[in-house]
Amino acid sequence: MHAEQQASLDAVLETVHGVIRRFDRSYLIGCQKEQRFPQELWAALADSGLMGLGVDEVDGGMGGGLGEAAAMVQVLARHGLGLLHLPLTLFSRHVLVRHGSSEQRRRYLTPTVTGDKKFCLGVTEPNAGTNTFKIQTTARKGEDGQYRVNGQKIFISGADEADYMTLITKTPGAPHAAFDPKASLSVLIVDMKSKGISMQPLQIQVTEPERQFIVFFEDVAVSADCLIGEEGMGARYMFDTLNPERLLLGAMAIGIGHFVLAKAIAYAKIRAPFDEPIGSYQAVQHPLARAWAHLEAANAMLLQACQRYDAGEEAGALANTTKLLASEAAVEAVNAAIQCHGGYGFDRDYDVITFWPLARLLEVAPVNNQMILNFLSEKVLGLPRSYGRRTKPGQ
Ligand SMILES: Cc1cc2nc3c(=O)[nH]c(=O)nc-3n(C[C@H](O)[C@H](O)[C@H](O)COP(=O)(O)OP(=O)(O)OC[C@H]3O[C@@H](n4cnc5c(N)ncnc54)[C@H](O)[C@@H]3O)c2cc1C
């Protein structure tokens, strides 16, 4: 890493630690119990300028790249302050950073830097699942020039808190939409208070302050100037956000892995059913040491991937590998921490089992690890694509 990049990273980390000194794990647990958004933490991140990471100064941001943003997400998670809405907002707005007009950036991006507005991401649909090209939500242009959006999105994190959604939708009016499903996708910024939007909460067992929703769109009017870039280019814009998404959530996975590991190590030093600390037994040490090694390997991959991404180089293989290794290492760390805590590992008050759903989730979302392995098999190993050869289940 160049001295300049290191200095920028150090400055970000110092600011993050300034925020961490004011909030601890019990604060976030309190928010989870009350099912309320951690607004004070969010405001502190914004007030210290951290919400401006990755956004140019001309748009009110503090500059910096994905490396600094990933470091912030990871360090917060390492201190028990892993907040799903943070990476979510960072990568949901990324499409604006990359492809938004100056007016769109002024209207939608800058208010996220000040912490006034939040974003959610609307990609997944009940029938399409992992296959985004099969989505059915549609935006058709009416005679008044506005889009009318109809359809539904599922598993949308923080939809209730978000002011805007980065919506991936079909636009049948796009130039080549009739011939190529990829060319029918577009990205719209949708005001979540628009008439015709309703939502239904899902009972998702992840202990985070954010909740997930099915979001319904019924003839929602969206102004044409909410279209990002060109109609039909949504697939390309979406792919641009995939690497940041994988890297930021990889960073969060590494952070929560280290957080639970630290708890397990502390517990192993004092728990002594046979009068010597369980941490003196190899059988207890090795799973913890192995989890630490895997978290650090994932972190080394994360750093390399972020450097490559920030240098404008192709980072797909490294970003996917980071997400795979980080999510697996987080699961391994939480599993080792549960075992180390014995029965107490299952007591919510010990705050170890609470991380299991989140760690497991990161193996499934934002993209499942099988799709990551598919990507590596096809794009890195040069093997034939293993999926998408049939069009209908059972065929
Ligand atoms: C808590 C939570 C938060 C989420 N937040 C958001 C959000 O904010 N915005 C959003 O748009 N989405 C969100 N999602 C959705 C998430 O990204 C999807 O659940 C995920 O992409 C998988 O889609 P699916 O559930 O339909 O699984 P499916 O597509 O039905 O796949 C099921 C399983 O089949 C396997 N599989 C599928 N396809 C293949 C393949 N080609 N090769 C090999 N194996 C395969 C995988 O193991 C996969 O887990 C969230 C989900 C959860 C649970």
The ligand as a Tripos MOL2 file, in Angstrom:
@<TRIPOS>MOLECULE
LIG
   53    58     1     0     0
SMALL
NO_CHARGES

@<TRIPOS>ATOM
      1 C1        -31.9870  -11.3020    5.8030 C.3       1 LIG1
      2 C2        -31.9670  -11.0850    4.3200 C.ar      1 LIG1
      3 C3        -31.7260   -9.8230    3.8140 C.ar      1 LIG1
      4 C4        -31.7620   -9.5980    2.4330 C.ar      1 LIG1
      5 N1        -31.6610   -8.3070    1.9710 N.ar      1 LIG1
      6 C5        -31.8970   -8.0680    0.6460 C.ar      1 LIG1
      7 C6        -32.0030   -6.7280    0.1640 C.ar      1 LIG1
      8 O1        -31.8630   -5.7510    0.9110 O.2       1 LIG1
      9 N2        -32.2720   -6.5380   -1.1530 N.ar      1 LIG1
     10 C7        -32.4630   -7.5700   -2.0230 C.ar      1 LIG1
     11 O2        -32.7120   -7.3280   -3.1940 O.2       1 LIG1
     12 N3        -32.3700   -8.8560   -1.5970 N.ar      1 LIG1
     13 C8        -32.1130   -9.1250   -0.2830 C.ar      1 LIG1
     14 N4        -32.0430  -10.4220    0.1760 N.ar      1 LIG1
     15 C9        -32.2580  -11.5110   -0.7660 C.3       1 LIG1
     16 C10       -31.0170  -12.3630   -0.9910 C.3       1 LIG1
     17 O3        -30.0890  -11.6590   -1.7690 O.3       1 LIG1
     18 C11       -31.5220  -13.6560   -1.6450 C.3       1 LIG1
     19 O4        -32.2100  -14.3910   -0.6460 O.3       1 LIG1
     20 C12       -30.4100  -14.4470   -2.2080 C.3       1 LIG1
     21 O5        -29.8540  -13.7580   -3.3030 O.3       1 LIG1
     22 C13       -30.8730  -15.8190   -2.6890 C.3       1 LIG1
     23 O6        -32.0900  -15.7410   -3.4080 O.3       1 LIG1
     24 P1        -33.2850  -16.7400   -3.0100 P.3       1 LIG1
     25 O7        -33.5040  -16.6240   -1.5710 O.co2     1 LIG1
     26 O8        -34.4580  -16.5480   -3.8930 O.co2     1 LIG1
     27 O9        -32.6560  -18.1740   -3.3190 O.3       1 LIG1
     28 P2        -32.8360  -19.1050   -4.5950 P.3       1 LIG1
     29 O10       -32.4850  -18.3710   -5.8380 O.co2     1 LIG1
     30 O11       -34.1750  -19.7540   -4.5300 O.co2     1 LIG1
     31 O12       -31.7260  -20.1980   -4.2990 O.3       1 LIG1
     32 C14       -31.8720  -21.1470   -3.2290 C.3       1 LIG1
     33 C15       -30.5660  -21.8800   -3.0400 C.3       1 LIG1
     34 O13       -30.3250  -22.6570   -4.2260 O.3       1 LIG1
     35 C16       -28.9410  -22.6600   -4.5210 C.3       1 LIG1
     36 N5        -28.7620  -22.1210   -5.8780 N.ar      1 LIG1
     37 C17       -29.5520  -21.2140   -6.5290 C.ar      1 LIG1
     38 N6        -29.0840  -20.9910   -7.7640 N.ar      1 LIG1
     39 C18       -27.9950  -21.7840   -7.9080 C.ar      1 LIG1
     40 C19       -27.0750  -22.0070   -8.9700 C.ar      1 LIG1
     41 N7        -27.1980  -21.3900  -10.1680 N.pl3     1 LIG1
     42 N8        -26.0550  -22.8880   -8.7690 N.ar      1 LIG1
     43 C20       -25.9140  -23.5220   -7.5750 C.ar      1 LIG1
     44 N9        -26.7630  -23.3600   -6.5430 N.ar      1 LIG1
     45 C21       -27.7800  -22.4970   -6.7010 C.ar      1 LIG1
     46 C22       -28.2360  -21.8060   -3.4560 C.3       1 LIG1
     47 O14       -27.7550  -22.6600   -2.4300 O.3       1 LIG1
     48 C23       -29.3510  -20.9660   -2.9100 C.3       1 LIG1
     49 O15       -29.0970  -20.5800   -1.5590 O.3       1 LIG1
     50 C24       -31.9800  -10.6740    1.5460 C.ar      1 LIG1
     51 C25       -32.1870  -11.9710    2.0590 C.ar      1 LIG1
     52 C26       -32.2050  -12.1790    3.4160 C.ar      1 LIG1
     53 C27       -32.5170  -13.5570    3.9240 C.3       1 LIG1
@<TRIPOS>BOND
     1     1     2 1
     2     2     3 ar
     3     2    52 ar
     4     3     4 ar
     5     4     5 ar
     6     4    50 ar
     7     5     6 ar
     8     6     7 ar
     9     6    13 1
    10     7     8 2
    11     7     9 ar
    12     9    10 ar
    13    10    11 2
    14    10    12 ar
    15    12    13 ar
    16    13    14 ar
    17    14    15 1
    18    14    50 ar
    19    15    16 1
    20    16    17 1
    21    16    18 1
    22    18    19 1
    23    18    20 1
    24    20    21 1
    25    20    22 1
    26    22    23 1
    27    23    24 1
    28    24    25 2
    29    24    26 1
    30    24    27 1
    31    27    28 1
    32    28    29 2
    33    28    30 1
    34    28    31 1
    35    31    32 1
    36    32    33 1
    37    33    34 1
    38    33    48 1
    39    34    35 1
    40    35    36 1
    41    35    46 1
    42    36    37 ar
    43    36    45 ar
    44    37    38 ar
    45    38    39 ar
    46    39    40 ar
    47    39    45 ar
    48    40    41 1
    49    40    42 ar
    50    42    43 ar
    51    43    44 ar
    52    44    45 ar
    53    46    47 1
    54    46    48 1
    55    48    49 1
    56    50    51 ar
    57    51    52 ar
    58    52    53 1
@<TRIPOS>SUBSTRUCTURE
     1 LIG1         1 GROUP 0 **** ****
